[in-house]
Amino acid sequence: MAQRISRHVSTDATQRALGLQEVAMTTKVHREFESLTSAAERTGLSIRTLRRRIANGQLAAYRSGPRVIRVDPNDVDDLMVPIPTARA
């Protein structure tokens, strides 16, 4: 019965041995945005409250054209912080 011996060779060493060049692949992160209306419906906050948070710098907003304003759902979620409670 023949024994099988496996040897781990790193990818970098294999590429160098074969004379291959490393090609850097970049992936573009696709960010999700939502309208103020959908953010308000999702969180139970009013559109006016979201606009106030944008105006005072608590919430980042992104404009596309003269009227369209979008927010990152993660940024909106970060506005919601737990309230500390007293434990008995």
C-alpha positions as CSV (number, residue, x, y, z in Angstrom):
1,M,0.0,0.0,0.0
2,A,1.5,3.3,-1.1
3,Q,1.4,6.2,1.3
4,R,0.3,9.5,0.1
5,I,2.3,12.4,1.3
6,S,0.7,15.8,0.9
7,R,2.7,18.9,1.1
8,H,1.3,22.4,1.5
9,V,2.7,24.9,-0.9
10,S,1.6,28.5,-0.5
11,T,0.0,30.2,-3.5
12,D,2.6,32.9,-3.6
13,A,5.4,30.3,-3.8
14,T,3.6,28.5,-6.5
15,Q,3.0,31.6,-8.5
16,R,6.7,32.6,-8.2
17,A,7.8,29.1,-9.2
18,L,5.6,29.3,-12.3
19,G,6.6,32.8,-13.1
20,L,3.1,34.2,-12.8
21,Q,2.5,37.8,-11.9
22,E,0.1,38.7,-9.2
23,V,-2.9,40.6,-10.5
24,A,-4.6,42.8,-8.0
25,M,-8.4,42.6,-8.3
26,T,-10.4,45.5,-6.9
27,T,-14.0,45.1,-6.0
28,K,-16.2,48.2,-5.8
29,V,-18.4,48.3,-2.7
30,H,-22.0,48.8,-3.7
31,R,-23.6,51.0,-1.1
32,E,-27.3,50.9,-0.4
33,F,-29.3,54.1,0.0
34,E,-32.9,54.7,0.9
35,S,-35.2,57.7,0.6
36,L,-36.2,59.7,3.7
37,T,-39.7,58.4,3.3
38,S,-38.7,54.7,3.4
39,A,-36.2,55.4,6.3
40,A,-39.0,57.2,8.2
41,E,-41.4,54.3,7.7
42,R,-38.8,51.7,8.6
43,T,-37.7,53.3,11.8
44,G,-40.9,55.1,12.9
45,L,-39.2,58.5,12.9
46,S,-40.8,61.3,11.0
47,I,-39.3,62.8,7.8
48,R,-39.0,66.1,9.6
49,T,-36.9,64.5,12.4
50,L,-34.6,62.9,9.8
51,R,-34.2,66.3,8.1
52,R,-33.3,67.8,11.5
53,R,-30.7,65.2,12.1
54,I,-29.2,65.9,8.7
55,A,-29.2,69.6,9.3
56,N,-27.4,69.4,12.6
57,G,-24.9,66.9,11.3
58,Q,-26.1,63.8,13.2
59,L,-27.0,62.0,10.0
60,A,-25.1,61.9,6.7
61,A,-27.2,62.5,3.6
62,Y,-26.4,62.3,-0.1
63,R,-27.9,64.4,-2.8
64,S,-28.5,63.4,-6.4
65,G,-29.7,66.4,-8.3
66,P,-31.5,69.3,-6.9
67,R,-34.3,67.4,-5.1
68,V,-33.3,63.8,-4.4
69,I,-31.9,63.1,-0.9
70,R,-30.9,59.6,0.1
71,V,-29.5,58.2,3.4
72,D,-27.5,55.1,4.2
73,P,-29.8,52.7,6.2
74,N,-26.9,51.8,8.5
75,D,-26.4,55.5,9.4
76,V,-30.1,55.8,10.2
77,D,-29.9,52.7,12.3
78,D,-27.0,54.1,14.2
79,L,-29.3,57.0,15.4
80,M,-31.2,54.4,17.4
81,V,-29.3,53.8,20.6
82,P,-30.5,51.7,23.6
83,I,-31.6,53.5,26.7
84,P,-29.9,52.3,29.9
85,T,-32.4,50.9,32.3
86,A,-32.3,50.3,36.0
87,R,-32.1,46.7,37.0
88,A,-33.8,45.5,40.2
